[in-house]
Amino acid sequence: MEFAAGVFYLIIITTGTLAVVLLLQWIGQLRNKAVDLQIAFPLRNSVQKLLLWQRNWSEVQKVLATICLAVVGSRLFIYLLGSIWSLYFTDGHTLAFHSVWQQWDAGHYLFIAENGYVAAPHEKAVLIAFFPLYPYLIKGFGFIFRDYSVAGYFVSTVSLMAACYFLYKLVKEQTSPSVAAKAVLFLIISPFSVFLGLVFTESLFLALVIAFFYALKKQRWLIAGTIGFFAALTKNQGILLLIPYLMEALVALVHQPRGRQERPVMSLGLKTLTPVLLILAGLAVYILINYRVTGNPFQFLAYQKSHWHNSFGFFAENIRNMLLLASSFTDYEFRFSLMVLQPIVFMFALFALCAAVVKKIPPSINAFSLAFLLVSFSPTWLLSGARYSTALFYIPMLLAIVSTTTSRLIVLSGLSMSLMCFFVIVYVEGAMF
C-alpha cells in the first residue's frame, strides 16, 4: 500500500507539473509576454487557437478569463486528487464529496448558515466564536442554490477569483503585468490553497484584505473603510487593517501638495481618517451579535477559553511549547500537523517577511503582515496557524518578484505545486492544520 501510495503521489506531481506548464504559457501569452517553455502537452494546438480567438478581448476580459480558468482548473485538480486518494488510500474508502471535503470548521459554518447563532445546546452555542460574514453569505446564496454546501463552495471559489484579480491589479501597480501574473499563479498553487475553495473563511478574508490594500493604493478611503468593515466581520484579524489604513492615511496627509487650491486641512483630514471608524464598526457589530444572543458582548472570548482552551499568549512562548510537545505525543499525524508544522510555517513566513522588506514591498503591507503573523500565532493552543497563513499575500508577491528567470519560475512553482499536493493529501487524511 505504501509503494502504491508513493507511485500515485509521483503521478500526481507529474500531472500537476504539466498543469503548471500550461498555466504559465496561458498567462504569459495573455499578458503578451513570451513564456513558451517548448514543452509539448495535450491540446496545445487547441490552446493556441483559443489564444488567437481572444486576441481582440480587452485587458480586463483577458485577465478575468485567465483567472477564472486557473481557479476553476486548480480547484478541480485538488478535488480529483483528494477524492482519488480518499477512495484508494484512506480507511474511509469513499468518493462522497462532502465526506471528503467538509471537515473541521466547515460543518460549523454550515450550521451557522442554516440555523444562525443559538444559545443552546452548549456544543452549538460555542459556535458564536466564529465570525458572521462568511456563514451569512452562505445563507444568502443558499436561497439561490437550495443547498448550503454548494453555496459555501461557490462563495469560497468566487472569493478566490476576486482575490486573484485584486492581487493582479495591486502587483501590477507596484511592478509589471508579468510579475502580477506570476503572483496570481503562486497564490493559486500556494501550499495551503486547499482551503481556498472549501467551506472555510480563508478565501473571503483574503479577497477582502487584498481589495482593501488596492483601495488604499488608489486612496479610495471610503471604499477601503467599507471593505475593512466586512473584513472585521469575517475574522478577528480583520481589525488589524487599522494599522495599514492609518499608515497610508498619514502618509497621504503629510505628502498632500501645498498650494493656493489646497483644501482646509481639517476637511481633508476628516475625509481621509473618518472611514477608519468603519473597521472598528465591523468588530462592534460582531460584539453586538454576541450581546443579543448570549447577553455577554465578549462571550466569544469566554468560549474560546473554556471550549477550545485558547487565550492570548506570547507567540515565541507558544511556538516553544509546540516544539516541546512534539516529542511527547504518540500520534504522529497529530504531532506533525499541530506541533511541527505550525512553527515551520511561522519561521518561513517570518523569513519571507524580512525578504519582502528588502524587495521593497510596501511598508503598510509588511506592517499588516507582521501584526497578522504575530497575532495568528499567539493563541496558547495553536490549532490553525498554517491555515491562517493563506492571508499572507506578500508571499506570492515575493515569489513573483524573485522569479526573474524561467528556470527559477519553474523550480519555485513546481515546489509550491508539490507542497500543495502534499497538503491536499494531508487534509484528506484528516489532519488538522
C-alpha positions in Angstrom: 0.0 0.0 0.0 2.8 2.4 0.8 4.5 1.7 -2.5 1.2 2.2 -4.4 0.7 5.5 -2.5 4.2 6.7 -3.5 3.6 5.8 -7.1 0.2 7.6 -7.1 1.8 10.7 -5.5 4.5 10.7 -8.1 1.9 10.5 -10.9 0.0 13.4 -9.4 3.2 15.5 -9.1 3.9 14.9 -12.8 0.4 15.8 -13.8 0.5 18.8 -11.6 3.8 20.0 -13.2 2.2 19.7 -16.7 -0.7 21.7 -15.5 1.6 24.4 -14.2 3.4 24.5 -17.6 0.0 25.0 -19.4 -0.9 27.8 -16.9 2.4 29.5 -17.3 2.1 29.5 -21.1 -1.5 30.7 -20.9 -0.8 33.6 -18.5 2.3 34.6 -20.4 0.6 34.8 -23.8 -2.4 36.6 -22.4 0.0 39.2 -21.0 1.9 39.4 -24.3 5.0 38.0 -22.6 6.8 35.1 -24.1 6.8 32.2 -21.6 7.0 29.4 -24.2 8.7 26.6 -22.4 9.0 24.5 -25.6 7.3 21.5 -23.9 4.6 19.6 -25.8 1.4 18.9 -23.8 -2.1 17.7 -24.8 -4.4 20.1 -26.5 -1.6 22.5 -27.2 -3.0 23.4 -30.6 -6.4 24.0 -29.2 -4.9 26.3 -26.6 -3.1 28.2 -29.4 -6.4 28.6 -31.3 -8.2 29.8 -28.2 -5.5 32.4 -27.6 -5.8 33.7 -31.1 -9.6 33.9 -30.7 -9.3 36.1 -27.6 -6.7 38.4 -29.1 -9.3 41.2 -29.5 -10.5 41.0 -25.9 -9.9 43.9 -23.6 -7.2 43.6 -20.9 -9.8 43.1 -18.2 -11.5 40.3 -20.1 -8.2 38.5 -20.7 -7.2 38.8 -17.1 -10.6 37.6 -15.8 -10.7 34.7 -18.2 -7.3 33.6 -17.2 -8.1 33.8 -13.5 -11.4 32.0 -13.9 -9.7 29.2 -15.8 -6.8 28.9 -13.4 -9.0 29.0 -10.3 -11.6 26.5 -11.5 -8.9 24.2 -13.0 -6.9 24.2 -9.8 -9.9 23.5 -7.6 -11.0 20.6 -9.9 -7.5 19.2 -9.7 -7.5 19.4 -5.9 -10.9 17.7 -5.8 -9.8 15.0 -8.1 -6.5 14.4 -6.2 -8.2 14.3 -2.8 -11.1 12.2 -3.9 -9.0 9.5 -5.6 -6.7 9.4 -2.6 -9.7 9.1 -0.3 -11.0 6.2 -2.4 -7.9 4.1 -2.6 -5.6 5.1 0.4 -7.8 6.1 3.4 -9.7 3.9 5.8 -13.0 5.5 4.7 -12.6 4.5 1.1 -15.2 6.9 -0.1 -15.8 9.3 -3.1 -18.7 11.1 -1.3 -17.8 14.7 -1.9 -19.0 16.1 1.4 -17.4 13.3 3.4 -14.0 14.0 1.9 -14.0 17.8 2.0 -16.3 19.0 4.8 -14.0 18.6 7.8 -13.2 20.6 10.9 -14.7 24.1 10.8 -16.7 23.6 7.6 -19.5 21.9 9.5 -19.6 24.8 11.9 -20.0 27.4 9.2 -22.8 25.4 7.5 -24.6 25.1 10.8 -24.5 28.8 11.4 -25.7 29.4 7.8 -28.7 27.2 8.3 -29.6 27.9 11.9 -27.9 31.2 12.9 -26.3 31.7 16.3 -28.0 29.8 19.1 -27.8 30.0 22.9 -28.3 26.2 23.4 -27.2 23.4 23.4 -23.7 24.2 24.6 -21.9 22.4 21.7 -23.7 24.7 19.2 -23.8 27.8 21.4 -20.0 27.9 21.3 -20.1 28.5 17.5 -20.7 32.2 18.2 -16.9 32.2 18.4 -17.0 32.1 14.5 -17.4 35.5 12.9 -20.6 36.0 10.9 -20.0 37.4 7.4 -18.9 34.1 5.7 -21.8 32.0 7.0 -24.3 34.7 6.3 -23.1 34.9 2.7 -23.6 31.1 2.5 -27.1 31.6 3.9 -27.8 34.2 1.2 -26.6 32.1 -1.7 -28.2 29.1 -0.1 -31.6 30.5 -1.1 -30.4 30.5 -4.7 -28.7 27.1 -4.9 -31.1 25.5 -2.5 -28.1 23.8 -0.8 -25.9 25.4 1.8 -22.9 23.2 0.9 -22.9 24.2 -2.7 -23.4 27.8 -1.6 -20.3 27.5 0.6 -18.1 26.2 -2.3 -19.5 28.9 -4.5 -18.7 31.8 -2.1 -15.2 30.4 -1.5 -14.4 29.9 -5.2 -15.7 33.3 -6.3 -13.8 34.9 -3.4 -10.6 33.3 -4.6 -11.2 34.7 -8.1 -11.7 38.1 -6.6 -8.5 37.7 -4.5 -6.6 36.8 -7.6 -8.0 39.7 -9.6 -7.2 42.3 -7.0 -3.8 40.8 -6.4 -3.1 41.1 -10.1 -4.1 44.8 -10.0 -2.2 45.6 -6.9 1.1 43.9 -8.0 0.7 45.5 -11.5 0.6 48.9 -9.9 3.8 48.1 -8.0 5.8 46.3 -10.7 4.7 45.0 -14.1 1.9 42.8 -15.7 4.2 39.8 -16.0 5.1 39.9 -12.3 1.5 40.3 -11.4 0.5 37.3 -13.4 3.2 35.2 -11.6 1.9 36.4 -8.3 -1.6 35.1 -9.2 0.0 31.8 -10.2 1.8 31.5 -6.8 -1.4 32.3 -4.9 -3.4 29.7 -6.7 -0.8 26.9 -6.2 0.3 28.0 -2.7 0.9 25.1 -0.3 -2.3 25.6 1.8 -4.6 26.7 -1.1 -6.7 23.6 -0.5 -8.6 25.7 2.0 -9.3 28.5 -0.6 -12.0 26.5 -2.4 -13.6 24.7 0.5 -16.1 25.8 3.1 -13.7 27.9 5.1 -13.5 31.6 5.6 -9.9 32.0 4.3 -10.7 32.9 0.7 -13.2 35.5 1.6 -10.9 37.1 4.1 -8.0 37.0 1.6 -10.2 38.7 -1.1 -11.2 41.5 1.3 -7.7 42.1 2.5 -6.2 42.4 -1.0 -9.1 44.6 -2.2 -8.6 46.7 0.9 -4.9 47.3 0.0 -5.8 48.1 -3.6 -8.3 50.7 -2.4 -5.7 52.2 -0.2 -3.3 52.3 -3.1 -5.8 54.3 -5.0 -6.6 56.4 -2.0 -10.2 55.5 -2.1 -10.6 55.9 1.7 -14.3 55.3 2.0 -14.1 52.2 -0.1 -11.2 50.9 1.9 -13.0 51.6 5.2 -16.1 49.8 3.9 -14.0 46.7 2.9 -12.3 46.9 6.3 -15.8 46.8 7.9 -16.6 43.5 6.1 -13.1 42.1 6.9 -13.6 42.8 10.6 -16.9 40.8 10.3 -15.0 37.9 8.7 -12.1 37.1 11.0 -10.8 38.5 14.3 -7.6 39.6 12.4 -9.7 41.9 10.3 -9.3 44.6 13.0 -5.6 44.7 12.2 -6.4 46.6 9.0 -6.4 49.6 11.2 -2.6 49.6 11.0 -2.1 49.9 7.3 -5.1 52.3 6.9 -3.6 54.7 9.4 -0.1 54.4 7.9 -1.3 55.1 4.4 -3.7 57.9 5.5 -1.0 59.7 7.5 1.5 59.4 4.5 -1.2 60.9 2.2 -1.8 63.8 4.6 1.9 64.5 5.0 2.5 64.5 1.3 -0.6 66.5 0.4 0.5 69.1 -2.2 0.6 72.6 -0.8 -0.8 75.4 -2.9 -3.5 78.0 -3.4 -6.1 75.4 -4.2 -5.3 73.5 -1.1 -8.4 72.3 0.8 -8.7 73.1 4.5 -6.5 70.6 6.5 -9.4 69.8 8.8 -11.7 68.9 5.9 -9.1 66.8 4.2 -8.2 65.0 7.5 -11.8 64.2 8.2 -12.3 62.7 4.7 -9.2 60.7 5.0 -9.3 59.5 8.6 -13.1 59.1 9.3 -13.6 55.9 7.2 -11.2 54.1 9.6 -14.1 54.0 12.1 -15.8 51.6 9.7 -13.2 48.9 10.6 -14.0 49.4 14.3 -17.7 49.3 13.4 -17.3 45.8 11.9 -16.0 44.4 15.2 -18.7 46.4 17.1 -21.4 44.7 15.1 -20.0 41.3 16.0 -19.8 42.2 19.6 -23.4 43.4 19.4 -24.4 40.0 18.0 -22.7 38.3 21.0 -24.7 40.5 23.3 -28.0 39.9 21.7 -27.5 36.1 21.6 -25.9 35.5 24.9 -26.2 38.6 27.0 -22.4 38.9 27.1 -20.8 41.1 24.4 -17.5 39.2 24.8 -18.9 35.7 25.0 -16.8 34.6 22.0 -13.7 35.1 24.1 -15.1 33.2 27.0 -16.0 30.2 24.7 -12.5 30.4 23.1 -11.0 29.9 26.6 -13.5 27.4 28.0 -14.2 25.2 25.0 -11.0 25.5 22.9 -8.7 26.2 25.8 -7.4 29.2 24.0 -6.3 32.6 25.3 -3.9 35.2 24.0 -0.3 34.5 24.8 3.2 35.4 23.6 3.9 33.9 20.2 7.5 32.9 20.9 6.5 31.1 24.1 3.6 29.3 22.2 6.0 28.1 19.5 8.5 26.9 22.1 5.7 24.9 23.8 4.6 23.4 20.5 8.2 22.2 19.8 8.4 20.7 23.3 5.0 19.0 23.0 6.0 17.4 19.6 8.2 14.9 21.4 5.6 13.8 23.9 2.7 12.8 21.5 2.5 9.2 20.2 0.1 10.2 17.5 2.5 11.1 14.7 -0.2 12.7 12.5 -1.2 15.0 15.3 2.4 15.7 16.2 3.2 16.7 12.6 0.1 18.8 11.9 0.0 20.7 15.2 3.3 20.5 16.8 5.8 20.6 13.9 4.0 22.3 11.0 2.9 25.4 12.9 6.5 26.5 14.0 7.9 25.7 10.5 5.2 27.9 8.8 5.8 30.7 11.3 9.6 30.7 10.7 9.2 30.6 6.9 6.7 33.4 6.9 9.0 35.5 9.2 11.9 34.9 6.9 9.9 35.7 3.8 8.7 38.9 5.5 12.4 40.0 6.0 12.9 39.3 2.3 9.8 41.3 1.5 11.2 44.3 3.2 14.4 44.0 1.2 12.4 43.7 -2.0 10.6 46.9 -1.2 7.1 45.5 -0.8 5.0 48.5 0.5 5.6 49.1 4.3 1.9 49.1 5.0 1.6 45.5 3.6 4.6 44.5 5.7 3.3 46.1 8.8 -0.1 44.3 8.5 1.6 41.0 7.7 3.8 41.2 10.7 0.9 42.1 13.0 -1.2 39.3 11.4 1.6 36.8 11.8 2.2 37.6 15.5 -1.5 37.7 16.4 -2.3 34.5 14.5 0.4 32.6 16.2 -0.3 34.0 19.7 -3.2 31.7 20.8 -2.0 29.5 23.6 -3.4 26.4 21.9 -2.4 26.9 18.3 -4.7 24.9 16.1 -4.7 26.5 12.7 -1.7 28.8 12.2 -0.8 27.1 8.9 -4.3 27.7 7.5 -4.3 31.3 8.7 -1.1 31.9 6.7 -3.1 31.9 3.5 -3.9 35.5 4.2 -0.2 36.5 4.0 -0.4 37.5 0.3 3.0 39.1 0.4 4.5 35.6 0.0 3.1 35.1 -3.6 4.1 38.7 -4.3 7.7 38.0 -3.1 7.9 34.7 -5.1 6.8 36.5 -8.2 9.4 39.3 -7.7 12.3 36.8 -7.3 11.2 34.6 -10.2 13.3 36.6 -12.6 14.2 33.7 -14.9 12.1 30.9 -16.5 14.2 28.3 -14.7 13.7 29.9 -11.3 10.0 30.2 -12.1 9.7 26.5 -12.9 11.6 25.5 -9.8 9.6 27.7 -7.4 6.2 26.9 -9.0 7.0 23.2 -9.1 8.0 23.2 -5.4 4.8 25.1 -4.4 2.7 22.8 -6.5 4.3 19.7 -4.9 3.6 21.1 -1.4 0.1 21.9 -2.4 -0.5 18.3 -3.5 1.1 17.0 -0.3 -1.2 19.1 2.0 -4.3 18.1 -0.1 -3.5 14.5 0.9 -2.8 15.5 4.5 -6.2 17.3 4.7 -8.0 14.3 3.2 -6.2 12.0 5.7 -7.9 14.1 8.4 -5.0 16.0 9.8 -5.8 19.4 11.4 -3.6 22.3 10.3 
